[in-house]
């Protein structure tokens, strides 16, 4: 079976994000070992867990895209939007972990932070919904 271009890109991205998560696990372990409290900075921990979850979410999107009724262009745009937000979130967590500048990036709240979170919600949920809808439409055509 040949994979669609969108599924290929998604699986490659899932693999890269997964390797990133594993390396973040090394950072987390090293931070735990150096810490007097036996804990890594909260954002090192968040980055590690988020990258693991996003890697598997991206692999799931690959499966949906592979069997989607939508065109490659529609699936690819939706995937790229989701990936930009996944990678951006992990990168921001890494930055906070590296800087050790906060334990809550949402405090204090600001209009720009609120706007970026609304964009993230629309991008991640919307892009994923587009790909899932394409999968559902394609599968519905096979129902007796």
MARRO-724273 format. One record per atom (N, C-alpha, C): residue number from 1; residue in three letters; atom name; x negated, y negated, z. Coordinates in steps of 0.05 Angstrom, whole numbers, plus 5000, padded with zeros to 4 digits. Atoms other than C-alpha are relative to their C-alpha. Layout:
  num  residuo  atomo    px    py    pz
  NUM      ALA     CA     X     Y     Z
...
end
This chain:
  num  residuo  atomo    px    py    pz
    1      UNK      N  4983  5024  5000
    1      UNK     CA  5000  5000  5000
    1      UNK      C  4982  4975  5000
    2      UNK      N  5015  5026  5000
    2      UNK     CA  4975  4931  4983
    2      UNK      C  5014  4980  5018
    3      UNK      N  4989  5021  4982
    3      UNK     CA  4984  4876  5034
    3      UNK      C  5004  4975  4984
    4      UNK      N  4995  5026  5012
    4      UNK     CA  5014  4810  5013
    4      UNK      C  4978  4981  5009
    5      UNK      N  5020  5020  4993
    5      UNK     CA  4968  4750  5015
    5      UNK      C  5005  4989  5028
    6      UNK      N  4993  5011  4974
    6      UNK     CA  5005  4723  5076
    6      UNK      C  4993  5020  5022
    7      UNK      N  5006  4979  4980
    7      UNK     CA  4998  4789  5113
    7      UNK      C  4970  5003  5004
    8      UNK      N  5029  4999  4998
    8      UNK     CA  4924  4791  5097
    8      UNK      C  4989  4977  5016
    9      UNK      N  5010  5023  4985
    9      UNK     CA  4912  4721  5122
    9      UNK      C  5008  5002  5029
   10      UNK      N  4991  4998  4973
   10      UNK     CA  4953  4734  5184
   10      UNK      C  4984  5021  5016
   11      UNK      N  5016  4980  4986
   11      UNK     CA  4915  4798  5201
   11      UNK      C  4971  4992  5004
   12      UNK      N  5027  5011  4996
   12      UNK     CA  4848  4765  5190
   12      UNK      C  5000  4980  5023
   13      UNK      N  4998  5020  4978
   13      UNK     CA  4870  4707  5235
   13      UNK      C  5004  5014  5026
   14      UNK      N  4995  4985  4975
   14      UNK     CA  4896  4757  5287
   14      UNK      C  4974  5012  5010
   15      UNK      N  5026  4988  4992
   15      UNK     CA  4828  4792  5286
   15      UNK      C  4981  4979  5011
   16      UNK      N  5018  5022  4991
   16      UNK     CA  4790  4726  5293
   16      UNK      C  5009  4990  5028
   17      UNK      N  4990  5009  4974
   17      UNK     CA  4835  4703  5350
   17      UNK      C  4995  5021  5021
   18      UNK      N  5005  4978  4981
   18      UNK     CA  4828  4771  5383
   18      UNK      C  4970  5000  5009
   19      UNK      N  5029  5002  4993
   19      UNK     CA  4751  4766  5380
   19      UNK      C  4995  4976  5018
   20      UNK      N  5002  5025  4984
   20      UNK     CA  4757  4695  5408
   20      UNK      C  5009  5007  5028
   21      UNK      N  4990  4993  4974
   21      UNK     CA  4799  4723  5465
   21      UNK      C  4980  5018  5015
   22      UNK      N  5020  4983  4987
   22      UNK     CA  4746  4776  5480
   22      UNK      C  4977  4984  5010
   23      UNK      N  5022  5018  4992
   23      UNK     CA  4692  4723  5482
   23      UNK      C  5008  4982  5023
   24      UNK      N  4990  5016  4978
   24      UNK     CA  4736  4681  5527
   24      UNK      C  5001  5017  5026
   25      UNK      N  5001  4982  4978
   25      UNK     CA  4740  4742  5572
   25      UNK      C  4973  5002  5012
   26      UNK      N  5028  5000  4990
   26      UNK     CA  4664  4743  5577
   26      UNK      C  4995  4974  5016
   27      UNK      N  5003  5025  4986
   27      UNK     CA  4666  4669  5596
   27      UNK      C  5015  5001  5027
   28      UNK      N  4985  4998  4976
   28      UNK     CA  4720  4683  5647
   28      UNK      C  4986  5018  5021
   29      UNK      N  5015  4982  4982
   29      UNK     CA  4680  4741  5677
   29      UNK      C  4976  4986  5012
   30      UNK      N  5024  5014  4991
   30      UNK     CA  4617  4699  5681
   30      UNK      C  5008  4978  5020
   31      UNK      N  4991  5020  4981
   31      UNK     CA  4656  4643  5715
   31      UNK      C  5009  5012  5026
   32      UNK      N  4992  4986  4975
   32      UNK     CA  4686  4691  5765
   32      UNK      C  4976  5008  5016
   33      UNK      N  5024  4990  4986
   33      UNK     CA  4618  4719  5782
   33      UNK      C  4985  4977  5013
   34      UNK      N  5014  5024  4989
   34      UNK     CA  4590  4648  5793
   34      UNK      C  5016  4985  5021
   35      UNK      N  4982  5015  4982
   35      UNK     CA  4649  4623  5833
   35      UNK      C  4999  5010  5028
   36      UNK      N  4999  4993  4972
   36      UNK     CA  4649  4622  5908
   36      UNK      C  5027  5012  5008
   37      UNK      N  4973  4991  4994
   37      UNK     CA  4724  4635  5907
   37      UNK      C  5007  5026  4984
   38      UNK      N  4995  4976  5016
   38      UNK     CA  4718  4692  5856
   38      UNK      C  5021  4995  4978
   39      UNK      N  4981  5007  5021
   39      UNK     CA  4761  4655  5805
   39      UNK      C  4987  4982  4979
   40      UNK      N  5008  5018  5022
   40      UNK     CA  4748  4623  5738
   40      UNK      C  5018  4975  5002
   41      UNK      N  4983  5024  5002
   41      UNK     CA  4775  4553  5725
   41      UNK      C  5026  5008  4987
   42      UNK      N  4973  4992  5009
   42      UNK     CA  4850  4557  5713
   42      UNK      C  5002  4999  4969
   43      UNK      N  4998  5002  5029
   43      UNK     CA  4842  4535  5640
   43      UNK      C  4983  5020  4985
   44      UNK      N  5015  4978  5012
   44      UNK     CA  4789  4587  5625
   44      UNK      C  5018  5025  5001
   45      UNK      N  4981  4977  4998
   45      UNK     CA  4839  4639  5650
   45      UNK      C  5023  4997  4980
   46      UNK      N  4977  5004  5019
   46      UNK     CA  4896  4608  5610
   46      UNK      C  4991  5004  4971
   47      UNK      N  5010  4996  5027
   47      UNK     CA  4853  4605  5547
   47      UNK      C  4997  5029  4993
   48      UNK      N  5004  4972  5004
   48      UNK     CA  4835  4678  5554
   48      UNK      C  5026  5014  4995
   49      UNK      N  4974  4987  5003
   49      UNK     CA  4907  4701  5564
   49      UNK      C  5015  4991  4975
   50      UNK      N  4985  5011  5023
   50      UNK     CA  4936  4655  5511
   50      UNK      C  4988  5012  4974
   51      UNK      N  5012  4989  5024
   51      UNK     CA  4886  4679  5459
   51      UNK      C  5007  5029  4996
   52      UNK      N  4991  4972  5002
   52      UNK     CA  4902  4751  5474
   52      UNK      C  5029  5002  4989
   53      UNK      N  4972  5000  5009
   53      UNK     CA  4977  4738  5467
   53      UNK      C  5003  4990  4972
   54      UNK      N  4997  5011  5027
   54      UNK     CA  4970  4695  5405
   54      UNK      C  4988  5019  4979
   55      UNK      N  5010  4981  5020
   55      UNK     CA  4927  4748  5371
   55      UNK      C  5021  5021  4993
   56      UNK      N  4979  4979  5006
   56      UNK     CA  4982  4800  5378
   56      UNK      C  5024  4987  4987
   57      UNK      N  4977  5014  5013
   57      UNK     CA  5036  4749  5360
   57      UNK      C  4994  4996  4970
   58      UNK      N  5008  5004  5028
   58      UNK     CA  4997  4734  5296
   58      UNK      C  5001  5027  4984
   59      UNK      N  4998  4974  5013
   59      UNK     CA  4992  4809  5280
   59      UNK      C  5030  5007  4995
   60      UNK      N  4971  4995  5004
   60      UNK     CA  5068  4814  5289
   60      UNK      C  5011  4984  4977
   61      UNK      N  4992  5017  5023
   61      UNK     CA  5078  4756  5241
   61      UNK      C  4990  5012  4974
   62      UNK      N  5010  4987  5024
   62      UNK     CA  5035  4794  5191
   62      UNK      C  5019  5022  4991
   63      UNK      N  4981  4978  5007
   63      UNK     CA  5083  4853  5194
   63      UNK      C  5026  4988  4989
   64      UNK      N  4976  5013  5010
   64      UNK     CA  5143  4807  5185
   64      UNK      C  4996  4989  4972
   65      UNK      N  5006  5013  5026
   65      UNK     CA  5110  4770  5127
   65      UNK      C  4996  5022  4978
   66      UNK      N  5004  4979  5019
   66      UNK     CA  5091  4836  5093
   66      UNK      C  5027  5009  4987
   67      UNK      N  4974  4990  5009
   67      UNK     CA  5165  4855  5087
   67      UNK      C  5020  4977  4999
   68      UNK      N  4982  5023  5000
   68      UNK     CA  5195  4786  5077
   68      UNK      C  5012  4996  4972
   69      UNK      N  4986  5007  5025
   69      UNK     CA  5245  4765  5024
   69      UNK      C  4990  4974  4988
   70      UNK      N  5009  5027  5009
   70      UNK     CA  5213  4696  5019
   70      UNK      C  4975  5002  4983
   71      UNK      N  5024  5001  5017
   71      UNK     CA  5159  4676  4970
   71      UNK      C  4975  4998  5016
   72      UNK      N  5026  5002  4986
   72      UNK     CA  5086  4677  4987
   72      UNK      C  4996  4971  5010
   73      UNK      N  5004  5028  4992
   73      UNK     CA  5086  4601  4989
   73      UNK      C  5015  4993  5025
   74      UNK      N  4984  5006  4976
   74      UNK     CA  5142  4597  5040
   74      UNK      C  4988  5014  5024
   75      UNK      N  5012  4985  4978
   75      UNK     CA  5111  4651  5084
   75      UNK      C  4973  4988  5008
   76      UNK      N  5026  5011  4994
   76      UNK     CA  5042  4621  5079
   76      UNK      C  5001  4974  5014
   77      UNK      N  4997  5026  4987
   77      UNK     CA  5064  4551  5097
   77      UNK      C  5009  5004  5029
   78      UNK      N  4990  4994  4973
   78      UNK     CA  5103  4578  5157
   78      UNK      C  4977  5011  5017
   79      UNK      N  5022  4988  4985
   79      UNK     CA  5043  4620  5178
   79      UNK      C  4979  4980  5008
   80      UNK      N  5021  5020  4995
   80      UNK     CA  4993  4563  5172
   80      UNK      C  5010  4981  5022
   81      UNK      N  4990  5018  4979
   81      UNK     CA  5038  4518  5214
   81      UNK      C  4997  5013  5027
   82      UNK      N  5002  4986  4974
   82      UNK     CA  5042  4570  5269
   82      UNK      C  4971  5003  5008
   83      UNK      N  5028  4997  4993
   83      UNK     CA  4968  4584  5266
   83      UNK      C  4986  4975  5009
   84      UNK      N  5012  5025  4992
   84      UNK     CA  4949  4511  5271
   84      UNK      C  5007  4994  5029
   85      UNK      N  4992  5005  4972
   85      UNK     CA  4989  4506  5336
   85      UNK      C  4988  5021  5019
   86      UNK      N  5013  4979  4983
   86      UNK     CA  4963  4573  5363
   86      UNK      C  4971  4992  5006
   87      UNK      N  5028  5006  4997
   87      UNK     CA  4891  4554  5351
   87      UNK      C  4996  4973  5015
   88      UNK      N  5002  5026  4985
   88      UNK     CA  4901  4482  5375
   88      UNK      C  5005  5003  5029
   89      UNK      N  4994  4995  4972
   89      UNK     CA  4931  4507  5440
   89      UNK      C  4976  5013  5014
   90      UNK      N  5023  4986  4988
   90      UNK     CA  4874  4555  5453
   90      UNK      C  4976  4981  5003
   91      UNK      N  5022  5019  5000
   91      UNK     CA  4823  4502  5435
   91      UNK      C  5003  4979  5023
   92      UNK      N  4996  5019  4978
   92      UNK     CA  4854  4452  5483
   92      UNK      C  4996  5012  5027
   93      UNK      N  5005  4986  4975
   93      UNK     CA  4854  4503  5539
   93      UNK      C  4970  5004  5005
   94      UNK      N  5030  4997  4998
   94      UNK     CA  4780  4517  5525
   94      UNK      C  4987  4973  5008
   95      UNK      N  5011  5027  4993
   95      UNK     CA  4765  4442  5527
   95      UNK      C  5005  4993  5029
   96      UNK      N  4995  5006  4972
   96      UNK     CA  4799  4434  5594
   96      UNK      C  4984  5018  5018
   97      UNK      N  5017  4981  4984
   97      UNK     CA  4763  4496  5620
   97      UNK      C  4971  4992  5000
   98      UNK      N  5028  5009  5002
   98      UNK     CA  4696  4469  5596
   98      UNK      C  4996  4975  5016
   99      UNK      N  5002  5026  4986
   99      UNK     CA  4708  4399  5623
   99      UNK      C  5006  5003  5030
  100      UNK      N  4990  4998  4972
  100      UNK     CA  4741  4424  5687
  100      UNK      C  5013  4974  5009
  101      UNK      N  4989  5027  4995
  101      UNK     CA  4780  4359  5683
  101      UNK      C  5028  5000  5011
  102      UNK      N  4973  4999  4990
  102      UNK     CA  4849  4383  5704
  102      UNK      C  5008  5028  5007
  103      UNK      N  4988  4974  4995
  103      UNK     CA  4889  4440  5732
  103      UNK      C  5028  5000  4989
  104      UNK      N  4974  5002  5012
  104      UNK     CA  4952  4415  5698
  104      UNK      C  4999  4978  4978
  105      UNK      N  5003  5019  5022
  105      UNK     CA  4946  4383  5629
  105      UNK      C  5026  4983  4996
  106      UNK      N  4975  5014  5003
  106      UNK     CA  5019  4360  5634
  106      UNK      C  5004  4978  5021
  107      UNK      N  4997  5021  4979
  107      UNK     CA  5007  4315  5694
  107      UNK      C  4976  4982  4999
  108      UNK      N  4975  5014  5003
  108      UNK     CA  5011  4258  5687
  108      UNK      C  5010  5003  4971
  109      UNK      N  4988  4998  5027
  109      UNK     CA  5059  4263  5628
  109      UNK      C  4997  4973  4986
  110      UNK      N  5002  5024  5016
  110      UNK     CA  5053  4214  5571
  110      UNK      C  5017  5004  4975
  111      UNK      N  4983  4997  5024
  111      UNK     CA  5094  4198  5509
  111      UNK      C  4985  5016  4978
  112      UNK      N  5014  4985  5021
  112      UNK     CA  5039  4226  5464
  112      UNK      C  4999  5030  5006
  113      UNK      N  4999  4971  4992
  113      UNK     CA  5036  4291  5504
  113      UNK      C  5027  5012  4994
  114      UNK      N  4973  4991  5006
  114      UNK     CA  5111  4297  5499
  114      UNK      C  5004  5004  4970
  115      UNK      N  4997  4998  5029
  115      UNK     CA  5109  4285  5424
  115      UNK      C  4985  5024  4990
  116      UNK      N  5016  4977  5009
  116      UNK     CA  5054  4337  5415
  116      UNK      C  5013  5026  5008
  117      UNK      N  4987  4976  4992
  117      UNK     CA  5093  4388  5455
  117      UNK      C  5026  5005  4984
  118      UNK      N  4977  4997  5017
  118      UNK     CA  5156  4375  5414
  118      UNK      C  4991  5011  4973
  119      UNK      N  5010  4990  5025
  119      UNK     CA  5115  4385  5351
  119      UNK      C  4991  5029  5002
  120      UNK      N  5009  4972  4996
  120      UNK     CA  5085  4449  5379
  120      UNK      C  5025  5019  5001
  121      UNK      N  4976  4984  4998
  121      UNK     CA  5154  4476  5396
  121      UNK      C  5013  5003  4973
  122      UNK      N  4988  4999  5026
  122      UNK     CA  5182  4459  5328
  122      UNK      C  4982  5017  4981
  123      UNK      N  5018  4986  5017
  123      UNK     CA  5120  4486  5293
  123      UNK      C  4998  5030  5005
  124      UNK      N  5002  4972  4993
  124      UNK     CA  5112  4551  5331
  124      UNK      C  5026  5015  4996
  125      UNK      N  4973  4986  5002
  125      UNK     CA  5186  4569  5337
  125      UNK      C  5010  4999  4972
  126      UNK      N  4989  5003  5027
  126      UNK     CA  5205  4542  5269
  126      UNK      C  4985  5018  4980
  127      UNK      N  5015  4984  5018
  127      UNK     CA  5148  4575  5231
  127      UNK      C  5005  5030  5004
  128      UNK      N  4994  4972  4994
  128      UNK     CA  5159  4641  5267
  128      UNK      C  5028  5008  4991
  129      UNK      N  4972  4994  5008
  129      UNK     CA  5234  4637  5254
  129      UNK      C  5002  5003  4970
  130      UNK      N  4999  4998  5029
  130      UNK     CA  5223  4626  5180
  130      UNK      C  4990  5027  4991
  131      UNK      N  5011  4974  5008
  131      UNK     CA  5179  4688  5174
  131      UNK      C  5018  5023  5009
  132      UNK      N  4982  4979  4990
  132      UNK     CA  5225  4730  5218
  132      UNK      C  5026  5001  4983
  133      UNK      N  4976  5001  5016
  133      UNK     CA  5286  4707  5177
  133      UNK      C  4995  5013  4973
  134      UNK      N  5007  4987  5025
  134      UNK     CA  5251  4729  5113
  134      UNK      C  4999  5030  5003
  135      UNK      N  5001  4972  4994
  135      UNK     CA  5239  4797  5144
  135      UNK      C  5029  5011  5003
  136      UNK      N  4972  4991  4995
  136      UNK     CA  5312  4803  5167
  136      UNK      C  5015  5001  4974
  137      UNK      N  4986  5001  5026
  137      UNK     CA  5339  4782  5099
  137      UNK      C  4992  5024  4983
  138      UNK      N  5010  4977  5016
  138      UNK     CA  5295  4834  5064
  138      UNK      C  5011  5026  5011
  139      UNK      N  4990  4975  4989
  139      UNK     CA  5315  4889  5112
  139      UNK      C  5030  5002  4998
  140      UNK      N  4971  4999  5003
  140      UNK     CA  5388  4871  5109
  140      UNK      C  5009  5010  4973
  141      UNK      N  4994  4990  5027
  141      UNK     CA  5386  4886  5035
  141      UNK      C  4998  5030  4998
  142      UNK      N  5003  4971  5001
  142      UNK     CA  5369  4958  5052
  142      UNK      C  5021  5014  5017
  143      UNK      N  4980  4988  4983
  143      UNK     CA  5427  4969  5100
  143      UNK      C  5023  5010  4983
  144      UNK      N  4980  4987  5016
  144      UNK     CA  5479  5016  5072
  144      UNK      C  5026  4986  5001
end
